């Protein structure tokens, strides 16, 4: 297949940082962070497959996280010989795989609740900490099969943000989110079937910041806890009052933490 090119936002100058957005989102989620970092960093924020202004996944074959990494290869090339990675949710899982692929070039990694559910599945079959998102995907997929796109979006968003979150979403934001949820089974397949074992992430020797929200889900916490047990140079910061969508709902404290971490990495 012909390699499509991802859409990329870029601003600032200095050490390069590549920011990868959550599913049901776009590179636009990083606008405030880009403004904050622009005086000291060169920030590149791409749209992943099927998001924002990037192309849809152009194949009937199921997608993997490594397919997402391959799609973003032009962004990593553009970032140069040394760059940091920032990722949220699905984007944080993609960032982890990108770090393994380019670990000789990755300076540091900052992740907010990577959703690499395969790490939970590898420990034990269901019932386990991933059951909540497993059931949400099944329900949303069934709604899509019935042609109920908004119901699918409501099930997905309410799982991550709490009951009533979809109804409280501003009407102007709903169409783009609902349209993206058509990819929910694709996302789930990539996250639940990634074959890299937990021990494989011990190869990431660079500084890693893992951020979690105290009000988030068992699945998100389960993945982060496992990663923290094997990453050699990882630190953990918990935002007690935030949920899984903290970088979107409360960008100020999350972005401030990211700026501090990336600033320390640039001086190291």
Secondary structure, 3 states (H helix, E strand, C coil): CCCCCCCEEEECCCEEEEEECCCCCCHHHHHHHHHHHCCCEEEEEECCCCCCCCCCCCCCCCCCHHHHHHHCHHHHHHHCCCEEEEEECHHHHHHHHHHHHCCCCEEEEEEECCCCCHHHHHHCCCCCCCHHHHHHHHHHHHHHHCCCHHHHHHHHHHHHHCCCHHHHCCHHHHHHHHHHHHHHHHHHHHHHHCCCCHHHHHHCCCEEEEEEECCCCHHHHHHHHHHHCCCCCEEEEEECCCCCCHHHHCHHHHHHHHHHHHHHHHHC
